[in-house]
């Protein structure tokens, strides 16, 4: 794709995420008033990650245009830092977390929606907003991967970062249960302590697999060897 269409595309995706976040935060749901607020839901955390990531993408595009034809080494260094941050976020957060949220949500939803998205939420969240949070994330991140080559970190560093995020969120969910006595997701209410440990371990392995899928897909699309 040409540079300008890619810039416009990223800006449009960023605006869509800003709109989704604003509409979601405007909803007066009881869950938003309890301990942890919106930040206890991985879907909301993912939306913030995606918005920040595409914000960095747009900032990188603007910086690239402004520094084009400029011989300033300092500006070139700053641009390279932005590109490195953009690529790191894509590899470690935007792709694996985004794909994880979409696949896990719809897999559980199809099996039994009450375990992850009770029918009661339909009274608060319109269908278009639900798809904005749980569906469009996947095509958006795939579009970004197709239009821009991202430099992945070393596999060990990337997997370590993904594991840190996954374990951090699991501990956050457990802490919320410790404080409130209620699990963030109804599914967890039906699992014994031993099964919960296996379940959390399986989720951590799954998000690491999605990281590897992103790395392989990125290399396949751009064929770095050639």
N, C-alpha and C positions, 0 to 999 in steps of 0.2 A: 504494500500500500504506500501511497505517497505520504510525505511528512505531514502536510496540512490536514488531510482527512483523518490521519491518526490522532493529531492534536485535537481536532474537533470531537472525535469519537470519545477520547478520554475525558474531555471536558463535559460531554453529555452524560457519560457514566457517573462522573463525580457529582453532577447536579442531581441525577436520579437518586443517588445514595443520600445526598443531603435532604432531598424531599422525603424519602422513606424514613429517615431518622427523625425528621421534624414531625411527620404525621404519627409515627409510633410514639414519640414522647408526649404528643398532645392527647393521646388516649388516656382516659381516666379509668385505669384498671386497678383493682385492689392490690394485685401483685406488685405494682409500682410503688406502693406505699409501705410495703413490708421491708424487713432487713435486707440490705443488698440492692434494693430497687431493681432497675433494669439490668444492672451489672451482674446479676446472678445468672442470667440467661446467656448461653453461648451464642445464640442467634444475635443478640444485641451486640455482644463483644465482637462478633464477626463483622457486623455491619460497620462498626467503628473502625475495625482493621481495614476493611475494604475502602471506606471513605478516606482514611488517612493515606492508604496506599495510592489510590488514584489521585489524591491531592498532590502527593509527591511526584507522581507521573506528570501531572499538568505543570507543576513547578519546574520539573526537569526539562520539559518541552520548551517552556518559556525561556529558561536559562540558556538552553541550546541555541535558540533563535537569537537571543541578545548577544551571545558570545561569538556567533558566527562572523568570521572575518576580523575578529578582535585578537590581537596578539598578546593580551594580558595573561601571563602565566598564573597569576593568582586566581583569576576567574576560571581558568581551565581546571585548576586544582579543586575549586569549589564545585564545579560541574561534575568532576569525576567522583567527588564525595556523594553528591546527590544521586548519581547513577548507581554507585555501590549500595547506597541505602535502599534505593528503589529495587534493585535486583535482590538484595537480602530479604526485604519484606515480601517480595513475590515468592521467593523460594521457601521461606520458613513459615510465613503466616498467611498471606493472601490465598495462595493455591491450596495448601493442605487443609487449612482450617475451613476455607470456603467449600471445598469439595466434601469435606467431612460433614459439615452442617447440612448440606443439601442431601447427600446420600443417606445419612443416618435419620434425618427428619422424615423423609418420604418413605423410607423402608419401614420405620416404626409406625408411621401414620397409616400406611396401607394395611399393616398387620392389625393394629388396634389404635386408632387415633387418641383414645382416652388416656393412653399411656404417655403421650408426649404433647398433645394439643387437644385438650378436652373441648367438646362441642360448645361448651359455655363461652369459649373465647370468640366464637362466631358473632356473639352479640357486641363484642368490643372491636374486633379486628376485621375489616372488610377483606374480601377474597383477594382483591388486587394487591393489598398491602402484605397479605400472607405470602403471595407469590413473589413480591418484591424482596421479602426477607429470606425465603426458603427456596426459590427457584431461579430467578435471574442471576443470582450470584455466580452460578456455574458458567453460563454462556458468557458473562462479562469477563470472567477471569480467563476463559479460553480464548476470547477475542484478543485480550491483552497479550497472551502468550504467543498467539499467531502473528501479531503485528510488530512485536518487539522481541529481540533476542535478549534474554536475561542470563547474566553470568552467575551460575550457582556457586555457593561456597563449597569447601571440601565436604565430602559426604559425612565424615565423622562430626564436623562442626555443625553441619546442617541438622543431622539427626539429633545431636545433643540439644540444640536449640528447640527443636520440635518437642522433644521429650520434656524439656523444662517447662514449656508452655502447657503441655497436656497434664503433667503432674501438678503444676501450679493451679490449674483450673479444678482438677479433682480435689485438691486440698481445700480450695475455696468453697466448693460444693459441700464438702464434709464439715467445714467450719460453720457454714450457714445452718446445716442440720443440727450441729452442736448447740448453736445459739437459739434457734427457733423451734427445734424439734420436728421440723417439716423438711422433707426432701424437695429440692428444686423441681425435680421431674417426678411425676406420679409413678413412673416405671420403677423407680428405686424403692418405692414402698413395698413392692411385691417380692423383693429379693432378700434372701438371708445374708448375714454378714459375709459368709464365705463366698457366696455367689457374687456379691457386690465386688469383692476383691478381684475375682476372675473377670467380672464384667469390666471393671476399670482398667485392668491390665490389657484386655482385648481391645478396648477403645484406644489405649495408648499405642498398641501395635498397629492398629488400623490407620491412625493418623500418620504414623511413620511410613506405612506403606504408601499412603497418598503423597507423602513427600517424595518418595522414590519414583512414583508414577510421574509426578511433575518434572523431576529431573530427566527421566528417560524421554518423556514427551517433548520437553524443551530441546533436548539434543536431537531428537528425531526430526522435529519441525525444521530446525536450523542447520542440522547436519554439520556440526562444527568441524569435523574432520576434513570435510570437503571445502 
